[in-house]
């Protein structure tokens, strides 16, 4: 099995509890965009949390891959050279 991404290792998503504790934050946003969001009844806090959690998840994936790239490359080289222990046992 060649590893190309963190998903290949089936590492779970970061836990994110939408009902978790909240903390107030001051933000600046384009006034016209804010007005349009209010007219469309878009929940700003919920929208920010959802998108920010995805950005955090993606950034952590990228950091993990960068930190572990040498090990992934070495593992892939070893598998290409020697195969896996189950190569003779698999029927697919």
C-alpha positions in Angstrom: 0.0 0.0 0.0 1.6 3.3 -1.1 0.9 6.2 1.2 0.2 9.5 -0.5 -1.8 11.5 2.0 -2.9 11.6 5.6 -6.2 10.1 4.5 -4.4 6.9 3.4 -3.5 6.4 7.1 -7.2 6.8 8.0 -6.4 9.4 10.6 -9.7 10.7 12.0 -10.9 14.3 11.7 -10.3 16.7 14.5 -13.0 16.7 17.1 -15.2 19.7 16.8 -18.2 20.1 19.1 -20.5 22.8 17.8 -22.3 22.9 21.2 -18.9 23.5 22.9 -18.1 26.6 24.9 -18.3 29.9 23.0 -16.0 32.9 23.3 -16.7 36.4 22.0 -14.4 37.7 19.2 -14.2 41.0 17.5 -14.0 40.8 13.7 -13.9 43.3 10.9 -15.9 42.4 7.8 -16.8 44.2 4.6 -20.0 46.3 5.4 -21.7 45.4 2.1 -21.0 41.7 2.6 -22.3 41.8 6.2 -25.5 43.6 5.0 -26.1 40.9 2.4 -25.6 38.1 4.9 -28.1 39.7 7.3 -30.6 40.1 4.5 -30.2 36.3 3.7 -30.5 35.4 7.4 -27.0 33.8 7.4 -25.9 32.9 10.9 -22.4 34.5 11.0 -21.1 32.6 14.0 -22.2 29.2 12.7 -20.8 30.0 9.2 -17.5 31.2 10.6 -17.2 28.1 12.9 -17.9 25.7 10.0 -15.4 27.3 7.6 -12.8 28.0 10.2 -12.9 24.4 11.4 -12.3 23.2 7.9 -9.4 25.6 7.4 -7.9 24.4 10.7 -8.3 20.7 9.7 -6.7 21.3 6.3 -3.8 23.3 7.8 -3.2 20.5 10.4 -3.2 17.9 7.6 -0.6 20.0 5.7 1.6 20.4 8.8 1.4 16.7 9.5 2.3 15.8 6.0 5.3 18.2 6.0 6.5 16.9 9.4 6.2 13.2 8.3 7.1 13.4 4.6 10.5 11.8 5.1 9.0 8.9 7.0 6.3 8.5 4.3 8.9 8.5 1.5 11.0 5.9 3.3 8.0 3.7 3.9 7.0 3.9 0.3 10.6 3.1 -0.8 10.7 0.1 1.5 7.3 -1.2 0.2 8.4 -0.8 -3.4 11.6 -2.7 -2.8 10.4 -5.5 -0.4 6.6 -5.5 -0.7 4.3 -6.1 2.2 4.2 -9.1 4.5 0.8 -10.1 3.0 1.7 -9.9 -0.7 1.7 -13.7 -0.9 -1.5 -14.1 1.1 -3.9 -11.7 -0.7 -6.2 -13.0 -3.3 -7.1 -9.7 -4.9 
